[in-house]
Amino acid sequence: MHCPRCGFANAESANYCQKCGAFLVEAGGSGESTEAYQVDETGELRPVDLEQGTGAGATLAIRSGGGRAGEVFGVAGDRMTIGRSPEAEVFLDDVTVSRNHALLVRRRDGLYIDDLGSLNGTYVNRRRIESHRLQHGDELQVGKYKLSYLER
């Protein structure tokens, strides 16, 4: 796929230009989507419609990494931890993720992701961040995992 901004030839699966960082997927996209699922109380995988998601509010959906593409996490409460620690609400089991990697925190003006001093950093839309106010469609990268932030 050629970048509309700089003309660089990127991989067909790329969302952002490798050279200039421009968004490559046009509105409406290619019609492809990731199937989403959640693990229910019995440990079985249950399909989730991302349009309805996990109810009202926000959702994090793993797009790639660790063989968990499509898994979703409902964002509930004022704080939610992301990391390799088994106690994390968003548990990402890989050495590229710090034990206490990032924190989702609700503030007066919205939901933020804060990096907790992780070794590999936290990225939003391919930019390393310390703190960032999330908006619908933001792409997060935590270690080798890529997640999408979706609001309803």
DATAWO-V6113 format. One record per backbone hydrogen bond with DSSP energy under -0.5 kcal/mol. NH is the residue of the N-H (numbers start at 1). CO is the residue of the C=O. If there is no record, write none. Layout:
[[NH,CO] [NH,CO]]
This chain:
[[3,8] [7,3] [10,1] [10,8] [14,11] [17,22] [21,17] [24,15] [25,15] [26,24] [29,26] [31,28] [36,48] [37,70] [38,46] [40,38] [40,44] [43,40] [46,38] [48,36] [50,48] [52,49] [53,49] [55,52] [58,75] [59,150] [60,73] [61,148] [62,71] [63,146] [64,146] [68,65] [70,62] [71,68] [72,37] [73,60] [75,58] [76,74] [80,104] [82,102] [83,90] [84,98] [85,99] [88,85] [90,81] [91,89] [92,83] [92,90] [93,91] [94,92] [97,94] [101,82] [101,98] [102,82] [103,114] [104,80] [105,103] [105,112] [106,78] [107,105] [107,110] [110,107] [112,105] [113,132] [114,103] [115,130] [116,101] [118,101] [122,129] [123,141] [124,127] [125,139] [127,124] [129,122] [132,113] [134,111] [134,132] [137,149] [138,135] [140,138] [140,147] [141,123] [142,145] [143,121] [145,142] [146,64] [147,140] [148,61] [149,138] [150,59] [150,148] [152,57]]
